[in-house]
Amino acid sequence: MGIVQIIDPFYQKLDPNVSAQAPQVGQIVSVVSPHPEVIPRILDVERADPKEHWATKFEIRALDTRVDFRNASPSRC
């Protein structure tokens, strides 16, 4: 599931004359900056209702290597 499905409408047409002079509220811009947090975050998303595709519940949480990464089972050859 992408961010476009969680936030609707995500894309909106901006006035090019205004956005060329200064950033507008909600405008996505590229800025080079270091990542301030040592622990990455994970967006856990699940459906709020099994019959509804667009209704979701989500949580932003810190990465937990005990839960998020598991050892691969040995391959059977």
Gaussian input, Z-matrix of N, CA and C with variables (Angstrom, degrees):
# hf/3-21g

backbone

0 1
 N
 C     1     B1
 C     2     B2     1     A1
 N     3     B3     2     A2     1     D1
 C     4     B4     3     A3     2     D2
 C     5     B5     4     A4     3     D3
 N     6     B6     5     A5     4     D4
 C     7     B7     6     A6     5     D5
 C     8     B8     7     A7     6     D6
 N     9     B9     8     A8     7     D7
 C    10    B10     9     A9     8     D8
 C    11    B11    10    A10     9     D9
 N    12    B12    11    A11    10    D10
 C    13    B13    12    A12    11    D11
 C    14    B14    13    A13    12    D12
 N    15    B15    14    A14    13    D13
 C    16    B16    15    A15    14    D14
 C    17    B17    16    A16    15    D15
 N    18    B18    17    A17    16    D16
 C    19    B19    18    A18    17    D17
 C    20    B20    19    A19    18    D18
 N    21    B21    20    A20    19    D19
 C    22    B22    21    A21    20    D20
 C    23    B23    22    A22    21    D21
 N    24    B24    23    A23    22    D22
 C    25    B25    24    A24    23    D23
 C    26    B26    25    A25    24    D24
 N    27    B27    26    A26    25    D25
 C    28    B28    27    A27    26    D26
 C    29    B29    28    A28    27    D27
 N    30    B30    29    A29    28    D28
 C    31    B31    30    A30    29    D29
 C    32    B32    31    A31    30    D30
 N    33    B33    32    A32    31    D31
 C    34    B34    33    A33    32    D32
 C    35    B35    34    A34    33    D33
 N    36    B36    35    A35    34    D34
 C    37    B37    36    A36    35    D35
 C    38    B38    37    A37    36    D36
 N    39    B39    38    A38    37    D37
 C    40    B40    39    A39    38    D38
 C    41    B41    40    A40    39    D39
 N    42    B42    41    A41    40    D40
 C    43    B43    42    A42    41    D41
 C    44    B44    43    A43    42    D42
 N    45    B45    44    A44    43    D43
 C    46    B46    45    A45    44    D44
 C    47    B47    46    A46    45    D45
 N    48    B48    47    A47    46    D46
 C    49    B49    48    A48    47    D47
 C    50    B50    49    A49    48    D48
 N    51    B51    50    A50    49    D49
 C    52    B52    51    A51    50    D50
 C    53    B53    52    A52    51    D51
 N    54    B54    53    A53    52    D52
 C    55    B55    54    A54    53    D53
 C    56    B56    55    A55    54    D54
 N    57    B57    56    A56    55    D55
 C    58    B58    57    A57    56    D56
 C    59    B59    58    A58    57    D57
 N    60    B60    59    A59    58    D58
 C    61    B61    60    A60    59    D59
 C    62    B62    61    A61    60    D60
 N    63    B63    62    A62    61    D61
 C    64    B64    63    A63    62    D62
 C    65    B65    64    A64    63    D63
 N    66    B66    65    A65    64    D64
 C    67    B67    66    A66    65    D65
 C    68    B68    67    A67    66    D66
 N    69    B69    68    A68    67    D67
 C    70    B70    69    A69    68    D68
 C    71    B71    70    A70    69    D69
 N    72    B72    71    A71    70    D70
 C    73    B73    72    A72    71    D71
 C    74    B74    73    A73    72    D72
 N    75    B75    74    A74    73    D73
 C    76    B76    75    A75    74    D74
 C    77    B77    76    A76    75    D75
 N    78    B78    77    A77    76    D76
 C    79    B79    78    A78    77    D77
 C    80    B80    79    A79    78    D78
 N    81    B81    80    A80    79    D79
 C    82    B82    81    A81    80    D80
 C    83    B83    82    A82    81    D81
 N    84    B84    83    A83    82    D82
 C    85    B85    84    A84    83    D83
 C    86    B86    85    A85    84    D84
 N    87    B87    86    A86    85    D85
 C    88    B88    87    A87    86    D86
 C    89    B89    88    A88    87    D87
 N    90    B90    89    A89    88    D88
 C    91    B91    90    A90    89    D89
 C    92    B92    91    A91    90    D90
 N    93    B93    92    A92    91    D91
 C    94    B94    93    A93    92    D92
 C    95    B95    94    A94    93    D93
 N    96    B96    95    A95    94    D94
 C    97    B97    96    A96    95    D95
 C    98    B98    97    A97    96    D96
 N    99    B99    98    A98    97    D97
 C   100   B100    99    A99    98    D98
 C   101   B101   100   A100    99    D99
 N   102   B102   101   A101   100   D100
 C   103   B103   102   A102   101   D101
 C   104   B104   103   A103   102   D102
 N   105   B105   104   A104   103   D103
 C   106   B106   105   A105   104   D104
 C   107   B107   106   A106   105   D105
 N   108   B108   107   A107   106   D106
 C   109   B109   108   A108   107   D107
 C   110   B110   109   A109   108   D108
 N   111   B111   110   A110   109   D109
 C   112   B112   111   A111   110   D110
 C   113   B113   112   A112   111   D111
 N   114   B114   113   A113   112   D112
 C   115   B115   114   A114   113   D113
 C   116   B116   115   A115   114   D114
 N   117   B117   116   A116   115   D115
 C   118   B118   117   A117   116   D116
 C   119   B119   118   A118   117   D117
 N   120   B120   119   A119   118   D118
 C   121   B121   120   A120   119   D119
 C   122   B122   121   A121   120   D120
 N   123   B123   122   A122   121   D121
 C   124   B124   123   A123   122   D122
 C   125   B125   124   A124   123   D123
 N   126   B126   125   A125   124   D124
 C   127   B127   126   A126   125   D125
 C   128   B128   127   A127   126   D126
 N   129   B129   128   A128   127   D127
 C   130   B130   129   A129   128   D128
 C   131   B131   130   A130   129   D129
 N   132   B132   131   A131   130   D130
 C   133   B133   132   A132   131   D131
 C   134   B134   133   A133   132   D132
 N   135   B135   134   A134   133   D133
 C   136   B136   135   A135   134   D134
 C   137   B137   136   A136   135   D135
 N   138   B138   137   A137   136   D136
 C   139   B139   138   A138   137   D137
 C   140   B140   139   A139   138   D138
 N   141   B141   140   A140   139   D139
 C   142   B142   141   A141   140   D140
 C   143   B143   142   A142   141   D141
 N   144   B144   143   A143   142   D142
 C   145   B145   144   A144   143   D143
 C   146   B146   145   A145   144   D144
 N   147   B147   146   A146   145   D145
 C   148   B148   147   A147   146   D146
 C   149   B149   148   A148   147   D147
 N   150   B150   149   A149   148   D148
 C   151   B151   150   A150   149   D149
 C   152   B152   151   A151   150   D150
 N   153   B153   152   A152   151   D151
 C   154   B154   153   A153   152   D152
 C   155   B155   154   A154   153   D153
 N   156   B156   155   A155   154   D154
 C   157   B157   156   A156   155   D155
 C   158   B158   157   A157   156   D156
 N   159   B159   158   A158   157   D157
 C   160   B160   159   A159   158   D158
 C   161   B161   160   A160   159   D159
 N   162   B162   161   A161   160   D160
 C   163   B163   162   A162   161   D161
 C   164   B164   163   A163   162   D162
 N   165   B165   164   A164   163   D163
 C   166   B166   165   A165   164   D164
 C   167   B167   166   A166   165   D165
 N   168   B168   167   A167   166   D166
 C   169   B169   168   A168   167   D167
 C   170   B170   169   A169   168   D168
 N   171   B171   170   A170   169   D169
 C   172   B172   171   A171   170   D170
 C   173   B173   172   A172   171   D171
 N   174   B174   173   A173   172   D172
 C   175   B175   174   A174   173   D173
 C   176   B176   175   A175   174   D174
 N   177   B177   176   A176   175   D175
 C   178   B178   177   A177   176   D176
 C   179   B179   178   A178   177   D177
 N   180   B180   179   A179   178   D178
 C   181   B181   180   A180   179   D179
 C   182   B182   181   A181   180   D180
 N   183   B183   182   A182   181   D181
 C   184   B184   183   A183   182   D182
 C   185   B185   184   A184   183   D183
 N   186   B186   185   A185   184   D184
 C   187   B187   186   A186   185   D185
 C   188   B188   187   A187   186   D186
 N   189   B189   188   A188   187   D187
 C   190   B190   189   A189   188   D188
 C   191   B191   190   A190   189   D189
 N   192   B192   191   A191   190   D190
 C   193   B193   192   A192   191   D191
 C   194   B194   193   A193   192   D192
 N   195   B195   194   A194   193   D193
 C   196   B196   195   A195   194   D194
 C   197   B197   196   A196   195   D195
 N   198   B198   197   A197   196   D196
 C   199   B199   198   A198   197   D197
 C   200   B200   199   A199   198   D198
 N   201   B201   200   A200   199   D199
 C   202   B202   201   A201   200   D200
 C   203   B203   202   A202   201   D201
 N   204   B204   203   A203   202   D202
 C   205   B205   204   A204   203   D203
 C   206   B206   205   A205   204   D204
 N   207   B207   206   A206   205   D205
 C   208   B208   207   A207   206   D206
 C   209   B209   208   A208   207   D207
 N   210   B210   209   A209   208   D208
 C   211   B211   210   A210   209   D209
 C   212   B212   211   A211   210   D210
 N   213   B213   212   A212   211   D211
 C   214   B214   213   A213   212   D212
 C   215   B215   214   A214   213   D213
 N   216   B216   215   A215   214   D214
 C   217   B217   216   A216   215   D215
 C   218   B218   217   A217   216   D216
 N   219   B219   218   A218   217   D217
 C   220   B220   219   A219   218   D218
 C   221   B221   220   A220   219   D219
 N   222   B222   221   A221   220   D220
 C   223   B223   222   A222   221   D221
 C   224   B224   223   A223   222   D222
 N   225   B225   224   A224   223   D223
 C   226   B226   225   A225   224   D224
 C   227   B227   226   A226   225   D225
 N   228   B228   227   A227   226   D226
 C   229   B229   228   A228   227   D227
 C   230   B230   229   A229   228   D228

   B1=1.4530
   B2=1.5325
   B3=1.3027
   B4=1.4466
   B5=1.5191
   B6=1.3244
   B7=1.4702
   B8=1.5262
   B9=1.3378
   B10=1.4615
   B11=1.5328
   B12=1.3272
   B13=1.4500
   B14=1.5240
   B15=1.3265
   B16=1.4637
   B17=1.5237
   B18=1.3354
   B19=1.4671
   B20=1.5244
   B21=1.3339
   B22=1.4565
   B23=1.5217
   B24=1.3116
   B25=1.4501
   B26=1.5292
   B27=1.3201
   B28=1.4582
   B29=1.5269
   B30=1.3300
   B31=1.4659
   B32=1.5204
   B33=1.3241
   B34=1.4507
   B35=1.5240
   B36=1.3241
   B37=1.4662
   B38=1.5222
   B39=1.3342
   B40=1.4573
   B41=1.5200
   B42=1.3084
   B43=1.4614
   B44=1.5320
   B45=1.3404
   B46=1.4655
   B47=1.5282
   B48=1.3408
   B49=1.4658
   B50=1.5243
   B51=1.3195
   B52=1.4640
   B53=1.5258
   B54=1.3339
   B55=1.4644
   B56=1.5255
   B57=1.3337
   B58=1.4615
   B59=1.5234
   B60=1.3350
   B61=1.4619
   B62=1.5337
   B63=1.3319
   B64=1.4626
   B65=1.5239
   B66=1.3332
   B67=1.4681
   B68=1.5265
   B69=1.3339
   B70=1.4564
   B71=1.5278
   B72=1.3093
   B73=1.4552
   B74=1.5196
   B75=1.3406
   B76=1.4488
   B77=1.5132
   B78=1.3228
   B79=1.4593
   B80=1.5282
   B81=1.3333
   B82=1.4604
   B83=1.5209
   B84=1.3271
   B85=1.4606
   B86=1.5225
   B87=1.3069
   B88=1.4665
   B89=1.5175
   B90=1.3188
   B91=1.4546
   B92=1.5253
   B93=1.3148
   B94=1.4539
   B95=1.5248
   B96=1.3335
   B97=1.4616
   B98=1.5217
   B99=1.3255
   B100=1.4636
   B101=1.5271
   B102=1.3137
   B103=1.4577
   B104=1.5249
   B105=1.3372
   B106=1.4621
   B107=1.5256
   B108=1.3225
   B109=1.4582
   B110=1.5227
   B111=1.3129
   B112=1.4566
   B113=1.5245
   B114=1.3282
   B115=1.4573
   B116=1.5348
   B117=1.3372
   B118=1.4657
   B119=1.5266
   B120=1.3018
   B121=1.4686
   B122=1.5301
   B123=1.3288
   B124=1.4556
   B125=1.5255
   B126=1.3314
   B127=1.4658
   B128=1.5212
   B129=1.3394
   B130=1.4668
   B131=1.5237
   B132=1.3227
   B133=1.4666
   B134=1.5301
   B135=1.3283
   B136=1.4572
   B137=1.5184
   B138=1.3069
   B139=1.4666
   B140=1.5191
   B141=1.3106
   B142=1.4661
   B143=1.5145
   B144=1.3276
   B145=1.4632
   B146=1.5308
   B147=1.3336
   B148=1.4629
   B149=1.5288
   B150=1.3141
   B151=1.4640
   B152=1.5206
   B153=1.3069
   B154=1.4716
   B155=1.5221
   B156=1.3401
   B157=1.4639
   B158=1.5347
   B159=1.3146
   B160=1.4634
   B161=1.5240
   B162=1.3134
   B163=1.4645
   B164=1.5252
   B165=1.3240
   B166=1.4576
   B167=1.5201
   B168=1.3266
   B169=1.4553
   B170=1.5250
   B171=1.3090
   B172=1.4561
   B173=1.5176
   B174=1.3245
   B175=1.4558
   B176=1.5194
   B177=1.3238
   B178=1.4610
   B179=1.5228
   B180=1.3336
   B181=1.4600
   B182=1.5176
   B183=1.3270
   B184=1.4568
   B185=1.5256
   B186=1.3180
   B187=1.4469
   B188=1.5268
   B189=1.3154
   B190=1.4638
   B191=1.5190
   B192=1.3347
   B193=1.4641
   B194=1.5202
   B195=1.3194
   B196=1.4685
   B197=1.5203
   B198=1.3275
   B199=1.4635
   B200=1.5271
   B201=1.3271
   B202=1.4573
   B203=1.5236
   B204=1.3219
   B205=1.4637
   B206=1.5150
   B207=1.3147
   B208=1.4659
   B209=1.5304
   B210=1.3155
   B211=1.4548
   B212=1.5198
   B213=1.3134
   B214=1.4591
   B215=1.5264
   B216=1.3195
   B217=1.4555
   B218=1.5233
   B219=1.3176
   B220=1.4794
   B221=1.5229
   B222=1.3125
   B223=1.4683
   B224=1.5195
   B225=1.3056
   B226=1.4627
   B227=1.5201
   B228=1.3075
   B229=1.4635
   B230=1.4934
   A1=107.74
   A2=116.68
   A3=121.14
   A4=112.98
   A5=115.50
   A6=122.03
   A7=110.49
   A8=117.62
   A9=121.76
   A10=110.88
   A11=117.05
   A12=120.59
   A13=111.81
   A14=118.02
   A15=121.24
   A16=111.03
   A17=117.15
   A18=122.06
   A19=107.91
   A20=116.77
   A21=120.67
   A22=109.92
   A23=121.55
   A24=127.31
   A25=110.57
   A26=116.80
   A27=121.61
   A28=110.61
   A29=116.06
   A30=120.79
   A31=110.08
   A32=116.40
   A33=122.26
   A34=108.57
   A35=116.23
   A36=121.66
   A37=109.58
   A38=117.45
   A39=122.56
   A40=109.44
   A41=115.85
   A42=121.68
   A43=108.10
   A44=119.21
   A45=120.97
   A46=113.11
   A47=118.39
   A48=120.26
   A49=111.18
   A50=117.37
   A51=121.27
   A52=110.41
   A53=117.57
   A54=120.37
   A55=112.33
   A56=119.26
   A57=121.57
   A58=111.27
   A59=117.73
   A60=121.61
   A61=112.38
   A62=116.83
   A63=121.18
   A64=108.62
   A65=117.39
   A66=119.68
   A67=111.62
   A68=116.02
   A69=121.89
   A70=109.27
   A71=116.69
   A72=121.18
   A73=109.09
   A74=116.70
   A75=121.69
   A76=114.58
   A77=117.95
   A78=121.29
   A79=109.12
   A80=117.22
   A81=122.23
   A82=108.00
   A83=116.18
   A84=121.56
   A85=108.95
   A86=116.94
   A87=121.98
   A88=109.69
   A89=115.57
   A90=121.55
   A91=107.64
   A92=116.98
   A93=120.43
   A94=108.24
   A95=116.18
   A96=120.59
   A97=108.99
   A98=117.06
   A99=119.16
   A100=110.54
   A101=116.36
   A102=120.61
   A103=107.36
   A104=118.88
   A105=120.51
   A106=114.89
   A107=117.88
   A108=119.76
   A109=110.81
   A110=116.20
   A111=120.89
   A112=110.41
   A113=117.43
   A114=122.16
   A115=109.07
   A116=118.02
   A117=119.80
   A118=111.82
   A119=116.71
   A120=122.87
   A121=109.75
   A122=115.71
   A123=122.74
   A124=108.25
   A125=116.12
   A126=121.59
   A127=107.43
   A128=116.54
   A129=122.54
   A130=108.39
   A131=116.92
   A132=121.62
   A133=108.80
   A134=116.36
   A135=121.38
   A136=108.97
   A137=115.80
   A138=120.10
   A139=109.70
   A140=116.40
   A141=121.37
   A142=110.93
   A143=116.62
   A144=122.56
   A145=107.31
   A146=118.75
   A147=120.16
   A148=114.33
   A149=117.70
   A150=120.99
   A151=112.74
   A152=118.39
   A153=122.85
   A154=109.40
   A155=116.23
   A156=120.30
   A157=112.47
   A158=118.39
   A159=121.09
   A160=113.55
   A161=119.13
   A162=121.23
   A163=108.78
   A164=116.30
   A165=120.58
   A166=111.02
   A167=114.01
   A168=122.32
   A169=105.18
   A170=116.84
   A171=117.99
   A172=111.15
   A173=114.34
   A174=122.07
   A175=107.86
   A176=116.60
   A177=121.43
   A178=105.99
   A179=115.54
   A180=119.28
   A181=110.62
   A182=115.32
   A183=120.92
   A184=109.96
   A185=116.76
   A186=122.85
   A187=109.69
   A188=117.09
   A189=123.24
   A190=107.18
   A191=117.26
   A192=121.03
   A193=112.35
   A194=119.09
   A195=121.01
   A196=111.30
   A197=117.30
   A198=121.82
   A199=111.87
   A200=117.72
   A201=121.79
   A202=114.34
   A203=118.17
   A204=121.11
   A205=108.59
   A206=115.24
   A207=120.69
   A208=108.33
   A209=116.11
   A210=120.22
   A211=109.28
   A212=115.87
   A213=120.00
   A214=109.13
   A215=117.06
   A216=120.20
   A217=109.13
   A218=116.92
   A219=118.50
   A220=110.58
   A221=115.42
   A222=120.06
   A223=109.65
   A224=115.89
   A225=121.20
   A226=108.40
   A227=116.93
   A228=120.92
   A229=111.37
   D1=133.84
   D2=-178.39
   D3=-101.45
   D4=171.08
   D5=-179.16
   D6=-64.14
   D7=-27.79
   D8=-179.71
   D9=-66.23
   D10=-28.74
   D11=179.23
   D12=-81.64
   D13=-24.14
   D14=179.74
   D15=-84.27
   D16=-41.16
   D17=-178.59
   D18=-110.88
   D19=115.16
   D20=-177.95
   D21=-130.87
   D22=124.40
   D23=0.69
   D24=-84.36
   D25=134.28
   D26=179.86
   D27=-85.37
   D28=-45.37
   D29=179.74
   D30=-94.33
   D31=131.83
   D32=176.17
   D33=-136.22
   D34=145.46
   D35=179.02
   D36=-71.85
   D37=129.17
   D38=178.60
   D39=-105.70
   D40=153.21
   D41=176.40
   D42=-73.14
   D43=113.96
   D44=-176.22
   D45=-63.25
   D46=-28.36
   D47=178.98
   D48=-68.47
   D49=-36.31
   D50=-179.53
   D51=-79.21
   D52=-45.66
   D53=-175.85
   D54=-69.88
   D55=-19.32
   D56=175.63
   D57=-73.04
   D58=-25.46
   D59=-177.65
   D60=-88.77
   D61=-40.23
   D62=-177.27
   D63=-158.08
   D64=151.95
   D65=177.61
   D66=-62.35
   D67=145.17
   D68=177.27
   D69=-101.66
   D70=160.00
   D71=177.41
   D72=-61.67
   D73=128.21
   D74=179.73
   D75=89.20
   D76=-6.21
   D77=-179.33
   D78=-73.81
   D79=137.94
   D80=177.92
   D81=-92.34
   D82=124.91
   D83=178.96
   D84=-130.08
   D85=157.86
   D86=177.33
   D87=-95.13
   D88=130.44
   D89=177.79
   D90=-137.70
   D91=128.35
   D92=178.18
   D93=-79.73
   D94=121.64
   D95=178.58
   D96=-155.44
   D97=150.99
   D98=177.13
   D99=-73.64
   D100=156.40
   D101=176.43
   D102=-78.94
   D103=116.40
   D104=-173.24
   D105=-73.94
   D106=-19.26
   D107=-177.27
   D108=-101.29
   D109=140.24
   D110=178.30
   D111=-77.54
   D112=-36.70
   D113=-177.93
   D114=-94.81
   D115=119.55
   D116=178.26
   D117=-65.43
   D118=160.16
   D119=179.18
   D120=-107.95
   D121=152.27
   D122=179.45
   D123=-124.27
   D124=137.70
   D125=175.09
   D126=-99.51
   D127=106.41
   D128=176.11
   D129=-90.25
   D130=119.99
   D131=-177.81
   D132=-121.01
   D133=137.93
   D134=173.27
   D135=-142.32
   D136=157.26
   D137=178.31
   D138=-71.81
   D139=136.54
   D140=177.31
   D141=-73.32
   D142=-30.59
   D143=-179.38
   D144=-141.03
   D145=129.68
   D146=-178.40
   D147=-59.25
   D148=-24.35
   D149=-179.01
   D150=-89.79
   D151=-15.29
   D152=-176.74
   D153=-105.88
   D154=125.16
   D155=-177.84
   D156=-81.81
   D157=-33.62
   D158=-172.53
   D159=-90.79
   D160=-21.27
   D161=-179.46
   D162=-79.68
   D163=120.54
   D164=-176.77
   D165=-132.00
   D166=157.33
   D167=169.16
   D168=-119.23
   D169=139.25
   D170=178.71
   D171=-144.61
   D172=159.93
   D173=179.50
   D174=-140.80
   D175=135.25
   D176=173.40
   D177=-100.88
   D178=121.66
   D179=-175.48
   D180=-137.67
   D181=164.22
   D182=177.90
   D183=-74.52
   D184=149.33
   D185=177.27
   D186=-64.13
   D187=134.65
   D188=176.75
   D189=-125.84
   D190=108.02
   D191=-174.64
   D192=-65.50
   D193=-21.69
   D194=177.64
   D195=-71.19
   D196=-28.72
   D197=-176.72
   D198=-104.35
   D199=-40.33
   D200=-171.08
   D201=-82.44
   D202=-25.68
   D203=179.28
   D204=-124.82
   D205=130.37
   D206=178.75
   D207=-124.35
   D208=153.75
   D209=176.25
   D210=-68.17
   D211=140.19
   D212=178.06
   D213=-71.10
   D214=141.30
   D215=177.55
   D216=-70.03
   D217=148.05
   D218=-178.84
   D219=-61.53
   D220=137.96
   D221=-178.97
   D222=-75.44
   D223=145.51
   D224=178.34
   D225=-100.20
   D226=118.10
   D227=-178.76
   D228=-104.61

